[in-house]
Amino acid sequence: MRSHIKLGRVFGIRVGLHYSWFLIALLLLLSFSASFHRQYPAWNSAAVGAWALLTTLLFFASLLLHELSHSVLALRYGMRVHEITLFALGGVSQIEGELPSAASEFRIAIAGPLTSAAIGVVCLAFSRTHAITLAGPAATMLTWLGYINLSLAAFNMLPGYPMDGGRVLRAFLWWRTGNLDRATRSAATSGTVVAVMFIAIGILDYFRGGGLGGLWIAFIGWFLLQASRESYLEFSLREELKGVQVSDLMVTAPCAVDGSLTVQDFVDRELLRTGRRCFMVQEHGAIVGMITPHEIRRVDRAAWPATRLSLIMLPLRNIRSVEPESSLVDALQAMARGDLNQVPVMRNGHFAGLLSRAEVLAWLQTRTELRQS
């Protein structure tokens, strides 16, 4: 879940929007507009739209505070937080690193629902204690924000991993058993049960005349089902790769081509003949860059015979690299963030090898086959 639109940084953490955010923002804006229009029929469209927009923006601000509470605590425990992304179903924090203990997992997970609950209580209390001094729409807005945030806190506490409630359940099971893998597996199973219940309730509600509301509940269930499975797979992969370094899987002598080679000769002699998708480019015996089909596609076909690889290659200095002693998990996370299929491995500023997703997948497949046999 990557951000397509960057909003800035809060506490050093990037904050952005996924394209799907605009869908839910529009739906909320229309819903709030309809509610304000029913309560204040004498208002013109501009006033209704202004209050509806303000309510929508404040709701997403509270959602951002929910995610920030997770992220700030994770930073305190020495974990890395790369980004917070707001999307159609809420927000997600991209947190990386090893959890130090069950207690830290519990505190990080519970921080979000507690923040939402606190915002809800404050909004409701303020709207009621200041009902006389507040303008009617302001009191209405605070009341809605209060109930929405309380609902958000309750929803997130459902015991379905990777929701906050599922992570709280995992922390409890981890504390009781001392086994993080078993705790994660149990929490993921609970997440699957919760997701299937949402899907069943949504479908049943749709056929009983619930309309789009039922389909929306079913869609949330489907999303939770996918998230639960993928989160457990990610955890299992981390455990599988624990202790493995980049140097264990990197290719120390990758295929290299001369930088003076033209694009046409490279495509005919190397790319099409071998089927490989990544080559290192060398000049005077030293590796200076990397070339893939992505760079080739940027060159007009008519210019292939006259264009040298050294002119279109990705220079090593501009490519995200890793060190041989880096953990494989960290390297794969860096590749995922940059959407890279391969990264050069550098030692003391010099090219030492190449790490590719294909090599990692082949290694994992071999381990899986040996374990099954």
C-alpha positions, 0 to 999 in steps of 0.5 A, spaced: 500 500 500 504 505 497 502 513 497 501 516 490 500 523 493 505 525 498 503 530 503 509 531 507 512 529 514 510 528 521 515 527 526 520 525 520 515 520 517 512 521 510 505 521 510 501 520 503 494 518 500 493 512 496 488 513 490 483 509 493 482 515 498 479 519 494 473 514 493 472 514 500 473 521 501 468 523 496 463 518 499 464 521 506 463 528 503 456 526 500 454 523 506 455 528 510 452 533 505 446 529 505 446 529 513 447 537 514 442 538 508 436 534 512 438 537 519 439 545 516 434 545 510 434 552 509 442 552 508 444 554 501 449 548 498 455 552 499 454 552 507 452 545 507 458 543 502 463 547 507 461 544 513 461 537 510 468 538 507 470 540 514 467 534 517 471 530 512 477 533 513 477 532 521 475 525 520 481 523 516 486 528 521 483 523 527 485 517 522 492 520 521 492 521 529 490 513 530 496 511 525 501 516 528 500 513 535 502 506 532 508 509 529 511 514 534 511 508 539 514 503 534 520 509 533 521 509 541 522 501 540 527 502 535 523 500 529 523 504 522 517 507 520 517 509 512 510 511 511 503 512 513 498 511 507 491 513 507 487 509 503 479 507 502 479 503 508 483 507 513 490 508 514 496 503 514 503 504 517 509 501 514 513 499 520 519 495 519 524 491 524 524 486 530 519 487 535 523 486 542 517 483 546 510 481 547 509 488 551 512 492 546 507 489 540 501 490 545 503 497 546 504 499 539 497 495 537 493 498 543 495 505 541 491 506 535 484 504 538 486 508 545 487 514 541 481 514 537 477 512 543 480 518 546 478 523 540 471 520 540 470 521 548 473 528 547 469 530 541 462 528 544 464 531 551 465 538 548 459 538 544 455 536 550 458 541 555 459 547 550 452 545 546 449 552 548 455 556 546 457 552 540 453 553 533 448 548 531 453 545 525 459 545 530 455 541 535 453 536 530 460 535 527 463 534 533 457 529 535 458 525 529 466 525 529 465 523 536 461 517 534 465 515 528 472 515 532 468 511 537 466 506 532 473 506 529 476 504 535 471 498 536 472 496 529 479 496 530 479 492 536 476 486 533 480 480 534 483 479 527 490 479 525 493 484 522 488 489 525 489 492 532 485 487 535 488 481 532 495 484 534 493 485 541 491 478 541 498 476 538 501 479 543 497 476 549 498 469 546 506 471 545 506 473 552 502 466 554 506 461 550 513 465 549 512 462 541 511 468 536 510 464 530 504 460 534 501 466 536 502 469 529 498 463 526 493 463 531 492 470 531 491 470 523 486 464 524 482 468 528 483 474 522 480 469 517 474 467 521 473 474 522 473 476 515 469 470 513 464 472 518 464 479 515 463 476 508 457 472 510 454 478 513 455 482 507 452 477 502 446 476 507 445 483 508 445 484 500 440 479 498 435 481 504 435 488 501 441 491 504 444 494 497 451 497 497 451 497 504 451 489 504 456 489 498 461 494 502 461 489 508 463 483 504 468 487 501 471 489 507 471 482 509 475 480 503 480 485 504 481 483 511 481 476 509 487 478 504 490 482 509 490 476 514 493 471 509 499 476 506 501 478 513 502 471 516 506 469 509 510 476 510 511 474 517 513 466 515 518 469 510 521 474 515 522 467 520 525 463 514 530 469 512 532 470 519 540 470 519 541 470 512 545 475 509 546 478 502 553 475 501 549 468 502 545 469 495 548 474 491 551 473 484 559 475 485 560 474 477 553 477 474 553 477 466 556 483 464 557 487 457 561 492 454 559 499 455 561 501 448 556 496 445 550 499 441 543 497 443 541 493 437 547 489 438 546 488 445 539 486 444 541 481 438 547 478 441 545 478 449 538 480 451 534 476 446 539 470 445 540 469 453 533 471 456 536 474 462 533 481 464 539 484 467 546 485 465 552 489 468 555 494 464 563 495 464 568 500 462 575 498 462 574 492 466 570 496 471 563 495 473 560 502 472 552 501 471 546 496 470 542 495 464 535 492 463 529 492 458 526 498 462 532 502 459 532 499 452 524 501 452 526 508 453 530 508 446 527 509 440 527 503 435 530 507 430 536 509 434 538 503 437 544 502 432 547 508 434 546 508 441 551 506 446 549 502 452 553 507 456 549 513 454 542 509 457 545 505 463 543 506 470 550 508 473 552 505 479 552 511 483 544 512 482 542 505 484 540 503 491 545 498 493 546 494 499 552 491 503 554 484 503 553 484 510 546 486 510 541 482 512 537 479 506 530 481 510 533 488 510 535 488 502 528 485 500 525 491 504 529 496 500 527 492 493 520 493 495 520 500 497 524 502 490 520 496 486 526 493 484 527 486 481 535 487 483 540 491 486 548 491 486 552 489 492 557 494 494 563 493 498 567 500 500 564 503 494 566 497 489 562 493 486 561 486 489 555 482 486 548 482 484 542 480 488 536 479 485 529 477 487 529 471 482 535 468 486 531 469 493 525 465 490 529 460 487 533 459 494 526 459 497 523 454 493 529 449 494 528 450 501 521 448 501 522 442 496 527 439 501 523 440 507 517 437 503 521 431 501 
